[in-house]
């Protein structure tokens, strides 16, 4: 899961740099990639939390 957060941050940095250099299309695509990776990481974390609680019971 750390890799997903890492790549989300990398995509976010690329988006900020692309927006600063006025590459709107690249910035938008990188931001969408960062957003998707972030939410996938959140979903995986929630699944792991629920799985851990179920296994404990």
C-alpha positions as CSV (number, residue, x, y, z in Angstrom):
1,X,0.0,0.0,0.0
2,X,2.9,2.3,0.6
3,X,3.7,2.1,-3.2
4,X,0.2,3.4,-4.0
5,X,0.6,6.4,-1.7
6,X,4.2,7.0,-3.1
7,X,2.9,7.0,-6.7
8,X,0.0,9.2,-5.9
9,X,2.4,11.8,-4.4
10,X,4.6,11.4,-7.5
11,X,1.7,12.0,-9.8
12,X,0.6,15.0,-7.7
13,X,4.1,16.5,-7.9
14,X,4.1,16.0,-11.7
15,X,0.7,17.7,-11.9
16,X,1.9,20.7,-10.0
17,X,5.0,21.1,-12.1
18,X,3.1,20.6,-15.3
19,X,0.5,23.2,-14.2
20,X,3.3,25.6,-13.3
21,X,4.8,25.2,-16.8
22,X,1.3,25.6,-18.3
23,X,0.8,22.1,-19.7
24,X,-2.9,21.9,-18.8
25,X,-3.5,18.5,-20.4
26,X,-0.6,16.8,-18.7
27,X,-1.5,18.4,-15.4
28,X,-5.1,17.2,-15.6
29,X,-4.1,13.7,-16.5
30,X,-1.5,13.5,-13.7
31,X,-4.0,14.9,-11.2
32,X,-6.6,12.3,-12.3
33,X,-4.0,9.5,-11.8
34,X,-3.1,10.8,-8.4
35,X,-6.7,11.0,-7.4
36,X,-7.4,7.4,-8.6
37,X,-4.3,6.0,-6.8
38,X,-5.2,7.8,-3.6
39,X,-8.8,6.4,-3.5
40,X,-7.6,2.9,-4.4
41,X,-5.1,3.1,-1.4
42,X,-8.0,4.3,0.9
43,X,-10.2,1.4,-0.3
44,X,-7.4,-1.2,0.3
45,X,-6.7,0.3,3.8
46,X,-10.4,0.0,4.7
47,X,-10.5,-3.6,3.4
48,X,-7.4,-4.4,5.5
49,X,-8.9,-2.8,8.6
50,X,-12.2,-4.8,8.3
51,X,-10.2,-8.0,7.6
52,X,-8.1,-7.4,10.7
53,X,-11.2,-6.8,12.8
54,X,-12.9,-9.9,11.5
55,X,-9.8,-12.1,12.0
56,X,-9.5,-10.9,15.6
57,X,-13.1,-11.8,16.5
